Amino acid sequence: MRYYIIAGEASGDLHASNLMKEIKKIDSQAEFRFWGGDLMQHEGGHMVKHYQELAFMGFSEVVSNLGTILGNIKYCKQDIKTYKPDCVIFIDYPGFNLRICKYVKKIGIKTFYYISPQVWAWKSGRVKTIKKYVDKMFVILPFEKDFYSKYKYNVDFVGHPLLDALNSLPELNEKIFREKNNLSDKPLIALLPGSRKQEIKKMLSEMLSIEKDFPDYEFVIAGAPSIDIQFYQQFLNSHVKIVSNQTYNLLRISKAALVTSGTATLETALLNVPEVVCYKGSRVSYEIARRLIKHIRYISLVNLIMDSLVVTELIQNDLNYKNLKSELNKILEEKNEQKLKIKYKELRHKLGDSGASEKTAQLIIKLLNN
């Protein structure tokens, strides 16, 4: 069968690639055409556009790039019509995907959505669109099934695909990793400033402001695969290293991490690393988002899933030198580290067993065959 997949971000590229891998195990004749990234490309098929061309963050940036976005939507619709897939699989990325979904449904192609948009946080009106145009939604957060049931829409909770990705990591030799990346023997503090240039500009200087106060630790930046290493240089001093496109391995040997809100907060927790969650956007974007987001107490996935303040969140004006220094000191204390790791174990349990990609592939193919 022919599968058309749309993933607009780095995390979507990861989860879509694992889904493609599982689909191929069941459907040996599977053909893929997709919007995604390098991980999806590794699984084969034809990449229409890389997610780097789609990454616009914040309200002001979306408005300034509206012509490009609308052009991509028009091109995607025509490409799907020409390719005539058996189904289109949407991976999160709702601003783009829900527009395409309407069109795809209208021309009679099956629509599947893997990894729900965060309609439980804001824009709950999108549920109406999802019910009308998505043939089946596969959710990865346990509370999402209950959320959709309130709207009389039946979804499948398949577990979280991050568990698959992290459980399949090969064994890591810390000594070789440190030598390869020119790291010292000091305990490491990982800095995850985001995967978009706008995020990095906002976050990295804040994170690095406390580096001098922790001389017994080495601060290391997790370079995003979509960002050229030269971009980071403008923010650095001679003490700070960059480890590019090796975030999981860096986290696996880190003592603690400062993490920009997003999927990375969950990845860090599932790798058992104490963290402080950080977020600072433009004033305009933040104020608009604050007014739109309803009934949500936290911004990190860790706290949302646990429904309690497990990891500290420093948001907007609270993200400053004084607070960062204080919170990092706290999570470096052994007693606090152990408490966090107990909570992380509960988190893994709440996310269900591994096998999300396999379950989703089986369900998609079953629905197509039916």
VMD Tcl script that draws the C-alpha trace (Angstrom):
set ca {
  {0.00 0.00 0.00}
  {0.97 3.64 -0.45}
  {1.37 5.81 2.64}
  {1.66 9.60 2.67}
  {3.01 10.93 5.99}
  {3.32 14.52 7.21}
  {5.66 15.32 10.13}
  {6.64 18.94 10.65}
  {9.14 18.75 13.51}
  {12.16 16.79 14.76}
  {10.10 14.77 17.24}
  {7.61 13.95 14.49}
  {10.46 12.75 12.29}
  {11.55 10.34 15.05}
  {8.11 8.89 15.73}
  {7.13 8.72 12.07}
  {10.36 6.87 11.23}
  {9.62 4.23 13.88}
  {6.06 3.91 12.58}
  {7.38 3.42 9.04}
  {9.72 0.72 10.32}
  {6.81 -1.16 11.89}
  {4.56 -0.74 8.84}
  {7.25 -2.32 6.65}
  {7.33 -5.38 8.92}
  {3.65 -6.01 8.20}
  {3.32 -4.60 4.68}
  {6.34 -5.70 2.65}
  {5.04 -3.72 -0.36}
  {4.75 -0.45 1.57}
  {5.61 2.72 -0.36}
  {6.16 6.02 1.41}
  {6.01 9.64 0.37}
  {6.43 12.17 3.15}
  {7.18 15.56 4.62}
  {9.68 14.89 7.40}
  {13.35 14.52 8.14}
  {16.52 12.47 7.96}
  {15.23 9.62 10.15}
  {12.24 9.09 7.89}
  {14.50 9.30 4.86}
  {16.59 6.49 6.32}
  {13.50 4.24 6.24}
  {13.11 4.80 2.51}
  {10.58 6.45 0.25}
  {10.48 9.95 -1.19}
  {10.84 13.07 0.95}
  {8.82 15.97 -0.46}
  {10.10 18.61 1.98}
  {12.30 18.62 5.07}
  {10.74 19.82 8.33}
  {13.43 22.50 8.52}
  {11.54 24.33 5.80}
  {8.35 24.25 7.86}
  {9.55 25.35 11.32}
  {7.88 28.66 12.13}
  {7.49 29.37 15.84}
  {5.30 31.92 17.57}
  {2.43 34.08 16.37}
  {4.54 36.93 14.99}
  {6.76 34.62 12.95}
  {3.79 32.72 11.52}
  {2.23 36.00 10.37}
  {5.46 37.20 8.73}
  {5.84 33.89 6.86}
  {2.18 33.44 5.96}
  {2.85 33.46 2.22}
  {5.32 30.58 2.52}
  {2.97 28.59 4.77}
  {0.00 28.98 2.44}
  {2.20 28.03 -0.50}
  {3.26 24.83 1.29}
  {-0.36 23.94 2.04}
  {-1.36 24.39 -1.60}
  {1.60 22.35 -2.81}
  {0.94 19.55 -0.32}
  {-2.70 19.21 -1.39}
  {-1.74 18.94 -5.03}
  {1.05 16.45 -4.25}
  {-1.35 14.16 -2.37}
  {-3.90 14.35 -5.18}
  {-1.22 13.38 -7.71}
  {0.28 10.57 -5.60}
  {-3.10 8.99 -4.72}
  {-2.05 7.21 -1.50}
  {-4.16 4.62 0.30}
  {-4.03 6.83 3.37}
  {-2.48 9.97 4.79}
  {-0.93 9.75 8.26}
  {-0.64 13.03 10.14}
  {1.96 13.37 12.91}
  {1.01 16.18 15.36}
  {1.81 19.57 13.66}
  {-1.86 20.69 13.76}
  {-1.74 24.15 12.17}
  {-0.66 22.58 8.90}
  {-2.03 19.07 9.19}
  {-5.64 19.88 10.04}
  {-5.90 22.06 6.93}
  {-4.57 19.21 4.79}
  {-6.79 16.70 6.58}
  {-9.98 18.47 5.49}
  {-8.91 18.33 1.86}
  {-7.76 14.70 2.02}
  {-11.05 13.53 3.54}
  {-13.04 15.40 0.90}
  {-11.21 13.65 -1.96}
  {-11.94 10.25 -0.44}
  {-8.59 9.20 1.06}
  {-8.36 7.56 4.50}
  {-7.05 9.89 7.23}
  {-5.17 8.71 10.31}
  {-3.71 10.97 13.02}
  {-0.82 9.69 15.15}
  {0.06 11.89 18.14}
  {-2.83 14.20 18.82}
  {-2.61 17.98 18.66}
  {-2.74 19.45 22.15}
  {-6.40 20.39 21.86}
  {-6.80 19.71 25.58}
  {-4.57 22.74 26.22}
  {-6.00 25.21 23.75}
  {-8.13 25.45 20.62}
  {-10.50 22.75 21.85}
  {-12.72 23.82 18.96}
  {-10.41 21.75 16.78}
  {-12.03 18.60 18.20}
  {-15.00 19.29 15.93}
  {-12.68 19.34 12.92}
  {-10.92 16.17 14.07}
  {-14.21 14.29 14.53}
  {-15.34 15.28 11.06}
  {-12.17 14.71 9.06}
  {-9.98 12.18 10.93}
  {-11.00 8.55 10.42}
  {-8.95 7.40 13.42}
  {-6.88 9.16 16.06}
  {-4.06 7.36 17.88}
  {-3.13 9.14 21.13}
  {0.05 8.77 23.17}
  {-0.86 10.45 26.48}
  {-3.13 8.54 28.87}
  {-5.45 11.45 29.71}
  {-6.19 12.15 26.03}
  {-8.57 9.22 25.68}
  {-10.76 10.59 28.47}
  {-10.56 14.07 26.98}
  {-11.86 12.95 23.59}
  {-14.55 10.77 25.16}
  {-16.16 13.95 26.54}
  {-16.75 14.90 22.90}
  {-18.05 11.40 22.04}
  {-15.05 10.66 19.86}
  {-13.43 7.26 20.29}
  {-9.62 7.25 20.05}
  {-7.00 4.56 20.65}
  {-4.37 5.03 23.36}
  {-1.31 3.22 22.01}
  {1.29 4.18 24.64}
  {4.10 6.67 24.16}
  {6.54 6.10 21.26}
  {9.39 7.62 23.23}
  {9.49 4.45 25.31}
  {10.18 2.49 22.12}
  {12.91 4.87 21.01}
  {14.64 4.96 24.40}
  {14.33 1.24 25.12}
  {16.07 0.44 21.84}
  {19.12 2.64 22.45}
  {22.38 0.71 22.07}
  {24.78 0.38 24.99}
  {26.87 3.50 25.52}
  {30.56 3.59 26.42}
  {30.86 6.81 28.41}
  {34.67 6.98 28.19}
  {34.63 6.75 24.39}
  {31.76 9.25 24.15}
  {33.64 11.78 26.25}
  {36.86 11.32 24.26}
  {35.07 11.56 20.92}
  {33.39 14.84 21.93}
  {36.39 16.32 23.75}
  {34.62 16.37 27.12}
  {36.36 16.49 30.48}
  {35.92 14.05 33.37}
  {33.71 16.50 35.26}
  {30.02 15.67 35.82}
  {27.96 17.14 33.01}
  {25.08 19.60 32.91}
  {23.20 19.20 29.62}
  {21.66 22.28 28.04}
  {18.73 21.68 25.69}
  {17.81 25.15 24.35}
  {15.37 23.91 21.70}
  {15.40 22.88 18.06}
  {14.55 26.21 16.41}
  {16.80 29.26 16.04}
  {14.22 31.53 17.66}
  {14.10 29.30 20.75}
  {17.87 29.04 20.99}
  {18.30 32.81 20.81}
  {15.88 33.24 23.70}
  {16.99 30.33 25.85}
  {20.71 29.69 25.53}
  {22.01 32.95 26.96}
  {19.78 32.48 30.01}
  {21.00 28.92 30.52}
  {24.64 29.89 30.15}
  {24.34 32.80 32.59}
  {24.92 30.42 35.54}
  {27.78 28.40 34.03}
  {30.48 30.29 35.96}
  {28.74 29.48 39.26}
  {29.22 25.73 38.82}
  {32.99 25.30 38.29}
  {32.90 21.63 39.30}
  {30.58 20.79 36.38}
  {30.94 20.96 32.62}
  {28.08 22.58 30.72}
  {27.41 20.93 27.35}
  {24.93 22.04 24.70}
  {22.83 19.42 22.95}
  {23.02 20.66 19.37}
  {19.79 20.08 17.38}
  {20.17 18.13 14.12}
  {18.42 20.91 12.20}
  {20.81 23.67 13.38}
  {24.29 24.26 12.00}
  {26.90 24.12 14.75}
  {28.18 27.57 13.75}
  {24.91 29.13 14.89}
  {25.67 28.24 18.51}
  {29.12 29.84 18.49}
  {27.80 33.39 18.95}
  {26.53 32.48 22.43}
  {29.53 30.54 23.73}
  {32.65 31.06 25.76}
  {35.70 28.82 25.61}
  {34.48 26.55 28.45}
  {31.26 25.34 26.84}
  {31.18 22.44 24.40}
  {28.57 21.43 21.83}
  {27.57 17.83 21.17}
  {25.60 17.88 17.95}
  {22.81 15.41 17.10}
  {23.60 13.15 20.08}
  {21.08 14.40 22.64}
  {20.06 11.03 24.06}
  {23.63 9.91 24.63}
  {24.53 13.24 26.20}
  {21.58 12.99 28.59}
  {22.44 9.40 29.48}
  {25.73 10.54 31.05}
  {24.57 13.89 32.45}
  {24.06 14.70 36.11}
  {21.28 17.22 35.40}
  {19.76 19.23 32.56}
  {18.23 22.60 31.75}
  {15.54 21.94 29.17}
  {13.37 24.13 26.98}
  {9.71 23.13 27.28}
  {8.48 20.61 24.74}
  {9.01 16.93 24.05}
  {12.57 17.22 25.36}
  {11.24 17.59 28.92}
  {9.67 14.14 28.68}
  {12.71 12.61 26.98}
  {14.93 13.91 29.78}
  {12.68 12.46 32.48}
  {12.42 9.07 30.76}
  {16.22 8.97 30.64}
  {16.16 9.52 34.42}
  {17.92 12.90 34.40}
  {16.95 15.58 36.97}
  {15.84 18.70 35.08}
  {14.68 22.27 35.28}
  {12.14 23.17 32.59}
  {12.66 26.57 30.97}
  {10.57 28.72 28.67}
  {10.77 32.31 27.48}
  {9.05 33.59 24.34}
  {8.52 37.02 22.84}
  {6.25 39.16 25.00}
  {3.56 39.29 22.32}
  {3.56 35.52 21.70}
  {3.58 34.74 25.41}
  {0.69 37.08 26.26}
  {-1.46 35.72 23.44}
  {-0.71 32.11 24.41}
  {-1.41 32.81 28.09}
  {-4.87 34.09 27.24}
  {-5.66 31.24 24.85}
  {-4.50 28.30 26.96}
  {-7.24 27.18 29.34}
  {-7.41 24.83 32.31}
  {-3.73 23.85 32.05}
  {-1.65 24.15 35.19}
  {1.73 23.21 33.70}
  {3.73 23.57 30.48}
  {5.94 20.48 30.74}
  {4.67 17.09 29.63}
  {6.12 15.52 32.76}
  {3.94 17.60 35.06}
  {0.90 17.37 32.79}
  {1.00 13.57 32.71}
  {1.64 13.28 36.44}
  {-0.85 16.06 37.20}
  {1.51 17.47 39.81}
  {4.62 19.62 40.01}
  {7.31 16.97 39.58}
  {9.85 19.15 37.76}
  {10.31 22.88 38.33}
  {9.09 25.16 35.54}
  {10.70 28.57 35.08}
  {8.48 30.50 32.70}
  {8.98 33.94 31.14}
  {10.08 36.42 33.86}
  {10.75 33.59 36.32}
  {13.46 32.35 33.97}
  {16.36 34.41 35.29}
  {19.85 34.02 36.70}
  {18.82 33.86 40.35}
  {16.11 31.23 39.90}
  {18.11 29.09 37.49}
  {21.05 28.95 39.86}
  {18.84 28.09 42.82}
  {16.86 25.37 41.05}
  {19.91 23.72 39.51}
  {21.53 23.58 42.95}
  {18.41 21.89 44.32}
  {18.26 19.08 41.75}
  {21.98 18.41 42.16}
  {21.38 17.51 45.81}
  {21.28 13.74 46.21}
  {18.06 13.64 48.29}
  {16.17 15.67 45.65}
  {17.65 13.61 42.83}
  {16.37 10.38 44.40}
  {12.88 11.83 44.95}
  {12.74 12.87 41.30}
  {13.78 9.45 40.07}
  {11.00 7.79 42.08}
  {8.53 10.12 40.34}
  {10.11 9.33 36.97}
  {9.45 5.63 37.57}
  {5.76 6.42 38.17}
  {5.77 8.47 34.97}
  {6.98 5.52 32.88}
  {4.22 3.37 34.36}
  {1.55 5.93 33.48}
  {2.72 6.04 29.88}
  {1.95 2.36 29.40}
  {4.02 -0.43 27.95}
  {6.38 0.03 25.03}
  {5.24 -0.88 21.53}
  {3.34 2.28 20.49}
  {4.74 2.24 16.96}
  {3.95 -1.45 16.50}
  {0.39 -1.10 17.83}
  {-0.30 1.91 15.63}
  {1.05 0.21 12.51}
  {-1.12 -2.86 13.17}
  {-4.24 -0.75 13.70}
  {-3.65 1.36 10.57}
  {-3.17 -1.67 8.34}
  {-6.16 -3.45 9.88}
  {-8.35 -0.42 9.19}
  {-7.07 -0.16 5.62}
  {-7.72 -3.85 4.96}
  {-11.22 -3.55 6.36}
}
mol new
graphics top color blue
foreach p $ca { graphics top sphere $p radius 0.5 }
foreach p [lrange $ca 0 end-1] q [lrange $ca 1 end] { graphics top cylinder $p $q radius 0.2 }
display resetview
